[in-house]
């Protein structure tokens, strides 16, 4: 495996988003970014141009860790995750249900969440094998959330990852049950996969963390407020609540579960929680900007749908330039949380934050 190292980026700090506060220990607390020694330039770009390569144009030092090494790391971990997911969900009786589950779980995607779990585990001195059960489980939960999110009673979207949504391909009833089955499989997979390889106390903590991320203090809460906010006058505090719960919470759980099974101390786990909360919100801010600057073909899902549904988004409330500036602050704050760790082990997580900022779909 390639060795990782990292240095800071040129300083040109962006202004903080208003009314967003940082204090993580209560998991539902709002977040405020802060300036740090890790900073960057947010390039001016035509917000309507589809030629722009990413939401943020990060310009690293010449001696900064090579992005090619990170791409190799990602490719290796994604391949391992895909193989593990395929093994975890073989096609068996009932075939129709399993086809529907596999259709969404094995549809590809960036696999950011499972790679985040593996990288956080390795940061704490654990290995890929220890992280594999929670890495797969968090991707199962994510796949469930996408299946349910696309349903007519939720966001009512017919396109996901460039092909028909699950309920379009298999019918609403089968898609609903496939999502339920994926959620159940996630917890079964952690329990069975960690047995014998991870201390029971760590496995139980990971199960509790993942359960909290999905339920009434996580995804479900964010989705309820998101649906209730359609067409309403929503401020930044409510928008942040939605996306801390609906988007950031599962990314946070992925990193925290990885850190837990890797043997991190409570203090180290909480530092990783703060890091992941930042990149979770970063993921959503970037998603919102791409939604209004890219086409459906480029995104692999319906573009402009939030605007059509009159949903609050970061570009709508802050403007595209303000949303880009906030994304830049989130990158800096996330990287600052990694400064306490060994630079080599932390480099994959540092570049994962930049990978999310760079993404084009």
C-alpha positions in Angstrom: 0.0 0.0 0.0 1.2 3.5 -0.7 2.5 5.5 2.2 0.6 8.7 2.9 1.8 12.1 4.1 0.2 15.6 4.0 1.0 19.3 4.2 -1.2 22.4 4.3 -2.6 24.3 1.4 -2.1 28.0 0.5 -4.0 30.3 2.9 -7.0 32.2 1.6 -9.6 31.5 4.1 -13.3 32.0 3.2 -15.9 33.7 5.4 -17.9 31.6 7.8 -21.6 30.8 7.1 -23.9 32.8 9.4 -25.9 31.3 12.3 -24.0 28.0 12.2 -22.5 27.0 15.6 -20.0 24.3 16.6 -20.4 22.1 19.6 -20.5 18.4 18.8 -21.0 16.3 21.9 -24.8 16.5 21.7 -25.1 14.7 18.4 -28.0 16.9 17.2 -26.2 20.2 18.0 -25.6 22.7 15.2 -22.2 23.1 13.6 -20.0 26.1 13.1 -16.8 25.9 11.2 -13.6 27.6 12.3 -10.5 28.8 10.6 -7.4 26.7 10.9 -3.9 26.3 9.7 -5.2 24.1 6.9 -6.7 26.4 4.3 -7.1 26.8 0.6 -8.3 29.0 -2.3 -11.9 28.8 -3.4 -11.7 29.7 -7.1 -14.2 32.0 -8.8 -16.2 30.1 -11.3 -19.3 30.6 -13.4 -21.9 28.9 -11.3 -24.0 28.0 -14.3 -21.1 26.5 -16.2 -21.0 22.7 -16.6 -17.4 22.9 -17.6 -16.3 23.6 -14.0 -14.5 20.5 -12.8 -15.8 20.7 -9.2 -17.5 22.9 -6.7 -14.2 23.9 -5.1 -11.0 24.4 -7.0 -8.4 23.3 -4.4 -4.8 24.3 -5.3 -2.3 22.2 -3.3 1.4 22.9 -2.6 3.8 21.2 -5.1 5.1 19.0 -2.3 1.6 18.1 -1.0 0.7 14.4 -0.9 -0.1 13.1 -4.4 -3.7 12.7 -5.3 -2.8 9.8 -7.5 -1.8 7.8 -4.4 -5.1 8.6 -2.9 -7.0 7.5 -6.0 -5.1 4.2 -5.8 -6.0 3.9 -2.1 -9.7 4.5 -3.0 -9.7 2.1 -5.9 -8.3 -0.7 -3.7 -10.8 -0.1 -0.8 -13.8 0.3 -3.2 -12.9 -3.0 -4.9 -12.6 -4.8 -1.5 -16.0 -3.3 -0.4 -17.7 -4.3 -3.6 -16.5 -7.9 -3.3 -17.6 -8.0 0.3 -21.0 -6.7 -0.4 -21.5 -9.2 -3.2 -20.6 -12.0 -0.8 -22.8 -10.6 1.9 -25.9 -10.6 -0.3 -26.0 -13.6 -2.7 -29.0 -14.1 -5.0 -31.2 -16.7 -3.2 -34.8 -17.4 -2.3 -36.9 -15.2 -2.5 -35.3 -14.2 -5.8 -37.4 -11.2 -6.5 -36.6 -9.6 -3.1 -32.9 -10.3 -3.3 -32.7 -9.0 -6.9 -34.2 -5.8 -5.7 -31.8 -5.6 -2.8 -28.8 -6.3 -5.0 -30.0 -3.9 -7.6 -29.5 -1.0 -5.2 -26.7 -2.3 -3.0 -24.5 -3.3 -5.9 -25.3 -0.3 -8.2 -21.9 1.2 -7.7 -21.5 4.7 -6.3 -18.5 6.3 -4.7 -18.5 4.0 -1.6 -17.5 7.0 0.5 -19.1 5.7 3.7 -17.5 2.3 3.8 -14.1 3.7 2.8 -14.5 6.3 5.6 -15.1 3.4 8.1 -12.0 1.5 6.9 -9.8 4.6 6.9 -10.9 5.6 10.4 -10.3 2.1 11.7 -6.8 2.1 10.1 -6.1 5.5 11.7 -6.6 3.9 15.1 -4.3 1.0 14.3 -6.9 -1.5 13.2 -7.0 -3.3 9.9 -9.3 -3.6 7.0 -10.7 -7.0 8.2 -11.8 -5.5 11.5 -13.6 -2.6 9.7 -15.2 -4.7 6.9 -18.4 -5.7 8.8 -19.3 -2.1 9.8 -18.1 -0.8 6.4 -20.6 -3.1 4.6 -23.3 -2.4 7.1 -23.2 1.3 6.7 -23.4 0.9 2.9 -26.4 -1.3 3.3 -28.1 1.4 5.4 -27.2 4.0 2.8 -28.7 1.8 0.0 -31.8 1.5 2.1 -32.1 5.2 2.5 -31.8 5.8 -1.3 -34.5 3.2 -2.1 -36.9 4.7 0.4 -35.9 8.3 -0.5 -36.9 7.7 -4.1 -40.4 6.4 -3.3 -43.4 8.4 -4.4 -44.4 9.1 -0.8 -40.9 10.6 -0.2 -38.9 12.5 -2.8 -40.7 10.7 -5.7 -37.7 10.3 -8.0 -37.5 7.9 -11.0 -33.8 8.1 -11.6 -30.9 6.9 -9.4 -27.2 6.5 -10.4 -28.1 6.8 -14.1 -30.8 4.1 -14.2 -34.4 3.6 -13.0 -35.0 3.9 -9.3 -35.7 0.7 -7.4 -39.4 1.2 -7.2 -39.5 1.9 -11.0 -37.6 -1.3 -11.7 -39.3 -3.6 -9.2 -42.5 -1.9 -8.0 -43.2 0.1 -5.0 -44.1 -2.8 -2.6 -41.0 -4.8 -3.5 -38.8 -1.7 -3.2 -40.2 -0.8 0.2 -39.6 -4.4 1.5 -36.1 -4.5 -0.1 -35.2 -1.3 1.8 -36.5 -2.8 5.1 -34.5 -6.0 4.4 -31.3 -4.1 3.7 -31.7 -2.3 7.0 -32.2 -5.6 8.9 -29.2 -7.2 7.1 -27.0 -4.3 8.1 -27.3 -5.1 11.8 -27.1 -8.8 11.3 -24.0 -8.3 9.3 -22.3 -6.3 12.0 -23.2 -8.9 14.7 -22.1 -11.9 12.7 -19.1 -10.2 11.1 -17.6 -8.8 14.3 -18.0 -12.1 16.2 -14.6 -13.5 17.1 -12.6 -10.7 15.4 -13.7 -7.6 17.3 -14.1 -7.3 21.1 -17.8 -7.6 21.9 -17.9 -4.2 23.7 -16.6 -2.5 20.5 -19.1 -4.3 18.3 -22.0 -3.3 20.6 -20.9 0.3 20.6 -20.8 0.2 16.8 -24.3 -1.3 16.6 -25.6 1.4 19.0 -23.9 4.2 16.9 -25.4 2.9 13.7 -28.9 2.4 15.1 -28.8 6.0 16.5 -27.8 7.3 13.0 -30.8 5.7 11.3 -33.6 6.3 13.7 -35.5 9.2 15.3 -32.2 11.0 16.1 -30.8 10.5 12.7 -32.0 9.8 9.1 -35.7 9.5 10.0 -35.7 12.8 11.8 -34.0 14.6 9.0 -36.3 13.1 6.4 -39.4 14.1 8.4 -38.3 17.7 8.7 -37.2 17.8 5.1 -40.6 16.7 3.9 -42.4 19.2 6.3 -40.2 22.0 5.0 -41.1 21.8 1.3 -42.5 25.1 0.2 -42.0 26.6 3.7 -39.8 29.6 4.7 -36.8 27.7 6.0 -33.8 29.3 7.6 -30.2 28.1 7.9 -30.7 26.6 11.3 -33.5 24.3 10.0 -31.6 23.5 6.9 -28.6 22.5 8.9 -30.8 20.3 11.2 -32.1 18.5 8.1 -28.7 17.8 6.6 -26.9 17.0 9.9 -29.5 14.3 10.4 -30.4 13.2 6.9 -26.9 13.3 5.3 -24.1 14.0 7.8 -25.2 11.6 10.5 -24.6 8.4 8.5 -21.2 9.6 7.3 -20.5 10.4 10.9 -21.6 6.9 12.0 -19.4 5.3 9.4 -16.3 7.1 10.6 -17.2 6.6 14.3 -17.9 2.9 13.9 -14.6 2.5 12.1 -12.8 4.3 14.9 -14.5 2.3 17.6 -13.7 -1.2 16.1 -10.2 0.0 15.4 -9.7 0.6 19.1 -9.7 4.4 19.3 -9.9 6.2 22.7 -13.1 8.1 23.5 -11.2 11.4 22.8 -10.0 10.1 19.5 -13.4 8.8 18.5 -15.0 12.2 19.3 -12.3 14.0 17.2 -13.2 11.7 14.3 -16.9 12.4 14.9 -16.3 16.1 14.5 -14.2 15.5 11.3 -17.0 13.4 9.9 -19.7 15.8 10.8 -17.9 18.4 8.8 -17.4 16.3 5.7 -21.0 15.1 6.0 -22.3 18.6 5.7 -19.7 19.3 3.0 -21.2 16.4 1.1 -24.6 18.0 1.2 -23.4 21.5 0.4 -21.5 20.2 -2.7 -24.6 18.2 -3.6 -26.8 21.3 -3.5 -24.4 23.3 -5.7 -24.0 20.5 -8.2 -27.8 20.2 -8.3 -28.1 23.6 -9.8 -24.9 23.6 -11.9 -25.0 20.2 -13.5 -27.3 18.2 -15.8 -29.2 15.0 -15.0 -26.9 13.1 -17.3 -23.8 14.4 -15.5 -25.3 13.7 -12.1 -26.9 10.3 -12.8 -30.0 11.5 -11.1 -32.6 14.2 -11.7 -31.0 17.6 -11.6 -32.9 20.7 -10.3 -35.4 18.6 -8.4 -35.0 20.5 -5.1 -35.6 23.8 -6.9 -38.7 22.4 -8.5 -40.0 21.1 -5.2 -39.3 24.6 -3.6 -36.9 23.0 -1.1 -34.5 25.0 0.9 -30.9 24.5 -0.2 -27.5 26.1 0.7 -27.3 27.9 -2.7 -30.9 29.1 -2.2 -30.2 30.5 1.2 -26.6 31.6 0.9 -26.1 32.0 -2.9 -23.8 29.8 -4.9 -20.7 31.8 -3.9 -21.7 31.7 -0.2 -22.3 27.9 -0.4 -18.9 27.4 -2.0 -17.3 29.5 0.7 -19.0 27.4 3.4 -17.9 24.2 1.7 -14.3 25.6 1.9 -14.7 26.3 5.6 -15.9 22.7 6.2 -12.9 21.3 4.4 -10.6 23.3 6.6 -12.4 22.4 9.8 -12.4 18.7 8.9 -8.7 18.6 8.2 -7.9 20.5 11.4 -9.5 17.7 13.4 -6.9 15.3 11.9 -3.9 17.3 13.0 -3.6 15.4 16.3 -3.1 12.1 14.5 -0.1 10.6 12.7 0.1 12.3 9.4 0.6 9.2 7.4 -2.3 7.4 8.8 -4.5 10.5 8.7 -3.7 11.3 5.0 -6.5 9.1 3.5 -9.1 10.9 5.6 -7.6 14.2 4.8 -7.8 13.5 1.1 -11.3 12.0 1.4 -12.5 15.4 2.5 -10.9 16.9 -0.6 -12.3 14.1 -2.7 -15.8 15.1 -1.6 -15.1 18.7 -2.4 -13.8 17.9 -5.8 -16.6 15.5 -6.8 -18.5 16.2 -10.0 -21.6 14.1 -9.3 
